[in-house]
Amino acid sequence: MIKNIIIIVLIYICGSLIYANRANVDVILDDLVSKKEAVKKGAVYLKDKIEYNMSDDLLNLDSKSSEEFTYSEGLMTGNVEEETFTEEK
């Protein structure tokens, strides 16, 4: 209960200090606008990267060499040999 009262008093004090001078509000609004632009640029960049990485050329498995699939083919057939540090005889 007392924590809630302290929080309300602090919010009131901060709000009254911010709105006491119009320049403070302008600084906050300018900062919000710049952050909004940065988020938009980041979203566009992320969208472009996802579209590039999900393109058909990169997902086409036929265009890759057979050497890249040797380990996975070995897993499918069960022919993978594991190496250990201690030699078991």
N, C-alpha and C positions, 0 to 999 in steps of 0.2 A: 504494500500500500504506500509506504513512504517512498519506495523507489519510483513508483509511478508519478507521485507528486513532484519529486526532484526532476524527473525527465520532462514533465510538462513545464516546469519553471524554466529549465534550460532551453527548451524549444521556444518559449515565449521571449526569453532574453535574446537568443540568437536572432529570432525573427524581427524583434524590434531594432536590433543593431543593423541588420541588413537593410530594412526598409527606412531607416532614419535618413539615409542618403541615397538619392536616386542613382548615383554613380556605382554604388555597390550592386544594385539590381542589374544595371547595364553590363557590368563585368561578368556576372553570373550568366546572363543571357548570351553574351558573346562566347563564353566558354561552352555553353550547351550547344550552340550552333556549330562550333568547331568540332566538338565531339560527335555530333550527328553526321557531319561530313566525313569524318574519319571512319565511322562505322559503315557508311554507305560505300566508301572506297574499299574497305575490307570485305564487305559482302560481295561486291563485284569481282574482286580479286579471287575470293574463294570460289565463286560460281565459275569463273573462267578456268581455274585449276581443276575443279571437279569435272567440268566438261572435257578438258584436255585429257585428263587421266582416264576417263570413261569412254574415250573415243574408240571406234571400231578397230582402228589400226593397232592400238595397244592391247586390245582384248582378243585379237585374232591369234589363236594358238597355232594355226598351221604355218604361220610365217616364222616361228621360232625354230631354232636348230634343235636337233635331237639330243645334243649334248646337255642341254638344260634340263632334260626330263629323265636323265639316267637314274638319279636318286629316287624320284617319285615312282618310276617304273619298277625299281628294285623293291620299293615298299609294297607295291601292288602284288608283285610276284613272290615276295618273301625271300629274296636273294640278297638282302643287305647284311653285310658282315660288320659286326661292331668290334672296334679295337679297344682294348683295355690297357691299363698301365702295368698290371701284373699279368704275367703269362701263366695261364692255367693249362696244365698238362694232364 
